């Protein structure tokens, strides 16, 4: 099978043969979990954008987009193929396509080996082409594909044209609520060919362009063009420097923008940017809220490993729950390519002397340790070269440990780093830069006092991370229970869990980030305790918002009755508990430790011990570890870590300055749900291990955290977390340091879809959207606010509202944009985008909702240094600063358009972007705006321009400061704090 370099060097003739054969189609067998496969006809669509098959009950939805394909594997490598007996299929005819967020597999068997090779080669060629595309080309291709798909789906009778009735049905599906007369008028203007009464695809594109011409962008253009219907290069320079915070923007750069984005040849000749070109520019990647420089590594990578957060996976091999799901080597390939840099390998004795990987005492399937190591070796450094930590949970006998050491040495070769393991482990850990291309083993290690000639020795088995609670074990040495009986037990446990806890990592109006931990010394009442529990447990549910929250919060106590019986015998004053003890319902007592309990030990092979880079240890008392070794990794459950944060937050932070710590999910999360990682990042924990198979809110936060440094899996911790004293739960964690004020103007939305779980799907009512913004960071910074509701408009709602937030420590804050559909009996989740504060750029920006092709919200971002007290004010001057009860866009538009009515009135009459009335926003008062700030991201136009041309879109009268936003000479934004300080 061709690698990437060979794929790109294929001859045009071979590529054309592959594409032609795939578009003609091939009959293949689609394998399922059962014994019988399905014969289906597979083909590549005309746009080469997705694979389709027929027949299928999914009809048009039976497809896989090329964009979503993660990997194409030749042969019988997938777990589905392993279910079939040897000899069932010719390996040369087999291949698997892995796609989507959860690495689902489409397992196919072709009639001949040649057909299989054609599909594998063709798919890899298409995937390579997509990965080579620049972001603008990719965005344009996505939009073109979306328009074609929308047209095809709206063409109910398949005649290649849309009638007025089909267009009206399409508008309802797109959440557009326009008067029928206005729709007919735009339909008539777009219908220019001889076949009157229908729109072909080109005419539909004209109609759609007419309908989607945006009022907000048009008024923005008028403001900076002195009410001309275009922006010349001088206008564009002024806009980019004043609003978008670019410096030294040249005329040549503006001409490049015109050449790249202006579709009108007449405007190109005159070197101006019209409304269509301006819209294309603002909708392109350069108008995205995410700093494009953060797609690459941009932080200092030369500090010790203990100075970084490291993207980490828990029970990496599992596809689903912790009791009965499949184990797959493909999960290692997926998480490593998704940016994860610490993977977990649970090792147990297997048959024929071959160590295996699975979740012990459960019915999860087993995979070979050797296959796992080979997969890690293959995929560790495909996306980036920064080191991979392999966290080995060793439950094997000495002979199989030696086999593990053999495979690690033979398969990983020079990638396995053993050379830099010091004889004196008191020094600092190397940096990610120094360890590029290396795989580090984290595991148990023989103590130095053991005879160096001994081939094995005893080590403590009480510091094993992820040790399962007896309550969760299905196969706990009970030989009388067969697999079927164990499966019934597992299903009952899972069913009870789903019914009672309803915990899913989804949206929750009462987010766990809102309740801050009380500062030390203050009384902890019941409500605070309740908040703390929510802090540790992700309790949201998009589909059941406002459900039984007490049931959700009871998740960790699901088996509490059993635990209470044993916890009394387990309490200990120190933190050297096993993970079983860590889950005890009581905290650490203040009595002397109980030494009567015999310590658990295990035999460890020297061959395996010698390969260990960072030693796994339990959490001891902090005071006893003042001079602890930086080459140790202390693993603890979320419950223990949360307890430490409450009891000793400053000591916990200092502990994390000296050595690595790993936090993993509670053993009671048998459904593979995730906990909120932010409190542990606040405490400086390095390896916060999450269940990557459970997509939802928590993984969205995790992605946002690590995307800010090229998604390389390493994020530099703030300087105050790397040295000195710092209390993350204090009311004023950084006294004397200037706070930041984040001012977000939520202006409009674009093409917001109906909720995924809408009962009537596309036929349901047009949505009533509102935007919620949530700040997730230090407890003192956690808060959220929302806009008013706009009725009956998901296509282009206008909010024009300002939300203001104060941040004590913005460098670790995540900003979460959520879009909801208001309903009389609740609210439905539409979409979200989460971004690290440091990755946002100032000015007018689009926030594209994650996982959606066209849906976005249009905002303005400004950041100020707060230098004095704040007071409540009624609003900020400007077009998109809506007072709670007035300052509608209509009144301002009327004033501006009266100056030049002809073109503007004609354009605005044709567009669908008129503001819609909505429910008034419920607020306890006006937002607090700093009255004495240094503007870090927003430089308003001068008072002179305002008096000459009317109110401008963003002007707060302050003297601008470029303190936080260093700007480049080529028209690109360079936030200074994108490189984290020391």
Protein Blocks (a to p, Z undefined) as FASTA:
>chain_A
ZZfklmmmpcfklmmmmmmmmmnopcdddddfblbdcdddddddfkopaccddddfklmm
lccdfklpmbdcehjfbfklmmpcehkacfklgccddedjkopacddddfbfklmmmmmm
mmmmmmmmmmmpcfklmmmmmmmmmmmmmmmmmmmnonopacfklmmmmmmmnopacdfk
lmmmmmmmmmmbfbghiacfklmmmmmmmmmocfklmmmmmmmnoopabdcfklmmmmmm
mmnopahiafklmmmmmmmmmmblklmmnopacfklmmmmmmmmklpmbdfklmpccbdf
kbcfklpccdddehklpmbdfklmccdfklmmmmmmnopabdcddddddehhiacdddeh
iabdcddfklmmmmmmmmmmmmbmcdcddddddfbdfklmmmmmmmmmmmnmmmlccklp
cfblmbccddfklmgoiacdddddddfkbcfkbcbdcddfklcghiacfklpmbgoiakb
cfklmmmmmmmmmmmmmmmnopacdddfbafklpccddehiacdfklmmmmmmmmpccbd
fklghiafklmmmmmmmmmmmmmmmmmmmgcfblcbcfklmmpmbdcdfbdcdfkbccdd
ddddfklmmmpmbdcdddddfklmmmacfkbccdddfklmmmmmmmmmmlmmmmmmmmcc
dddddfklmnopacdfklmmmnopablcddfklgcjklmmmmmmmmmnopnopacddfkl
mgcjddfkbfblbghiacdddddddfbdchiacdfklmklmmmccddddddddddddfkl
gccddddddehiaklpcfkpacddddfblmlcccddddddddfkbccdfbdcdddfklpc
edjdddddehiaklccdddddddddfbdcdddfbdcdjklccfklopfklmmmmmmmmmm
mlmmmmmmmpckbccdddddddfbdcdddfbdcdfkbccddfklmmmnopafbdghiacd
fklmccdfeopacdfklpccZZ
